[in-house]
Amino acid sequence: DFGISGYKLEEIIVSSREEAIDKAYQILEGKQQAGVDIVAINAGWALYILDEVRTPKQGFEKVKQLFKDKEVLKKVQRIKDYYKNATAGSDN
């Protein structure tokens, strides 16, 4: 048990590419709780499978803390900046 309540399907469903991008950024910013919890459950299980944590719940809690500390958003921004800079140099 991860200690989360149920969510309505409408909270996570998207109907367009633009809506999906917007929802993804809301999740990265920690503003879309249903999405954060879904990502944290999946990533928590991945950490458990990779022996990075002792239980799936520990993985879930670790990922939730990373979202809370904005570490996930910072990492995505660094990756985005890296690729933006890498492609800017390839215009020659």
C-alpha positions in Angstrom: 0.0 0.0 0.0 1.5 3.3 -1.1 -0.9 5.4 0.9 -2.6 7.2 -2.0 -6.2 7.7 -2.6 -8.0 6.9 -5.8 -8.0 9.3 -8.7 -10.6 9.9 -11.4 -9.6 8.9 -14.9 -10.4 12.4 -16.1 -7.4 13.6 -14.0 -4.9 11.8 -16.2 -6.6 11.4 -19.6 -5.5 13.7 -22.4 -7.1 14.3 -25.8 -4.3 16.1 -27.8 -0.6 16.3 -28.1 -0.6 19.8 -26.6 -2.7 18.7 -23.6 -0.2 15.8 -23.1 2.7 18.2 -23.1 1.0 20.5 -20.7 0.1 17.6 -18.4 3.7 16.3 -18.5 5.0 19.7 -17.4 2.4 19.9 -14.7 3.6 16.5 -13.4 7.3 17.5 -13.6 6.5 20.7 -11.6 4.6 18.6 -9.0 1.3 20.3 -9.8 -0.6 17.3 -11.0 -0.8 14.9 -8.1 -2.4 12.0 -9.9 0.3 12.0 -12.5 3.1 12.4 -9.9 1.8 9.4 -8.0 1.5 7.3 -11.1 5.1 8.1 -12.1 6.3 7.6 -8.6 4.7 4.2 -8.3 6.2 3.0 -11.6 9.7 4.5 -10.9 9.6 3.2 -7.3 9.0 -0.3 -8.7 11.9 0.2 -11.1 14.2 1.2 -8.3 13.1 -1.9 -6.4 13.7 -4.2 -9.3 17.2 -2.6 -9.8 18.0 -3.2 -6.1 18.3 0.5 -5.4 15.7 0.4 -2.6 14.6 -2.4 -0.2 10.8 -2.1 -1.0 8.7 -0.7 -3.8 7.2 1.7 -1.2 10.7 3.0 -0.4 11.2 3.6 -4.1 7.8 5.4 -4.3 8.8 7.7 -1.4 12.2 8.4 -2.8 10.7 9.4 -6.1 8.0 11.5 -4.4 10.8 13.4 -2.5 12.6 14.0 -5.8 9.5 15.6 -7.2 9.0 17.6 -4.1 12.6 18.9 -4.2 12.1 19.7 -7.9 15.0 17.4 -8.8 13.1 15.7 -11.5 12.2 19.0 -13.2 15.9 20.2 -12.8 17.2 17.0 -14.5 14.7 17.2 -17.4 15.7 20.9 -17.9 19.4 20.0 -17.9 18.7 17.3 -20.5 16.6 19.7 -22.6 19.4 22.4 -22.4 22.0 19.9 -23.4 20.2 18.8 -26.5 19.3 22.4 -27.4 22.9 23.4 -27.2 24.1 20.2 -29.1 21.7 20.8 -32.0 22.5 24.6 -32.1 26.1 23.7 -33.0 25.0 21.3 -35.8 23.6 24.0 -38.0 27.0 24.6 -39.7 
